[in-house]
């Protein structure tokens, strides 16, 4: 296991945050490389909301960090690629939307809830509380 064993230093919240943000960025890069098969604007807004949740919970309780970590993993999971090919990216993004918005609400961050329609994109999205 990478990083485990004798002499391994435990990860700090900051290290975990960096890893999660890198995963989000990598997932968005993958989506950008597949034009026309997904709603990139919605995916970017969801990633922005997650990025802010990761940053704002870096020093929060372990339970809150775990909720955010689970939402990030749900958003970027590679094994969901097969499901995406079967049901389509829009349907998969609606599941992402539900999970990420529920996480934001549980953490009291209504300002990070993403509204799915494109008209609201200009008005609602991740931003300062």
N, C-alpha and C positions, 0 to 999 in steps of 0.2 A: 504494500500500500504506500502510495506516495506521501512523503512527509511524516510517516509514522515510524515509530521505533526509538531506539536508544539515541538520545541527544537531539531528538526532534523538538523544535519549539512549538508550543501551541499557537494556533492562528489567533490573531486578534480580530475584533469586530471590523476594523478597517481593512484587514487583508480579505476577510470574507466579503466585504462590500465591493472591493476591487474585483474580485473574481466574479461576483454576480453581475456587475456592470459590464465586464468583458464578455460574459455569456450573452447578455442582452445585445451588445453591439455586434457580436458575431452572428447572432440570429437575424438581426436587421440586415446585415451585409448579405446573408444568404437570401433573404427575401428580395433585396434589391437586385440580386443577380437573376431572379426569375420573374421578369416583368410580365404583367398581364394576368397572372394567376391568383392574385390576392389583392386585398385592399391595403396597399402600402401605407397610406395616410393613417388609417385606423391602427395598423400595427405600430407605426412610429409614435402615435399618441399613447397607445398602451405601454410601449416601452418607456416613454417619458414619465408616465405615471409610476411605473415600477422603479425607474431610476431614482425618482424623488423619494419613494417609500424606502428603498435600500439606504439612501443617504440619511434620511431622517430617523431611521431605526437603528443606525450603526451602534448607538450607545443605549438603546432601549432594552427592555427585558428580553430574556432568551426566548420567551414564548412569542413576543412580537416579531423578533428577528426570524424565528422559525416560520411564522405565517408568511412573511414577505419572501423568504427563501423558497417556500413551497410554491408561491404564486409565480416566481421567476422560473422555477423548474418546469412548472406546468406550461408556461408560455414558450419555453425554448426546447422542450423535450424532443429529441431526435426520433424516437420511435413513433411519434405521432405523424411522421411523414406518410406512412402507409395510410393512416386514417384520412389524412388530407387528400390523398389521391383518390380515395373512395367516396368521400362526402363533399369535398371541395373546401377551399381555403376560407371562403366567407363563413361557412358553417363552423369551421374550427375557430375562427376569430371571434365568433359570437360566444363560444365557450370560454375563450380567453377573456373576453370582455366581462362575462359574468364573474369569473374567479377573481380577476384583478379588482373590479369594482367592489365585490364583497369584502376583499381584504382591506381596501382603502376605508370602507365604511366601518369595519370592525376596529380599525385603528383610529377612528375619529377624524379621518382625512377626507371629508366630503369634497373638498376642493380638488382632489385627485381623481374623482369619479369621472370616467370618460363617457360622453354621450355618443351613441353610435352614428347618428346621422351627420352627413357632411356639412349641413347648414350650421349645426351647432359647433363644428370644429373651430370656427373662428372665435366663438364666445366662451367655450368651455375647454378646459384641458389643464394639464399640469402647469402649475405656476405658484408663485408665493402665496402662502396662506393668508 
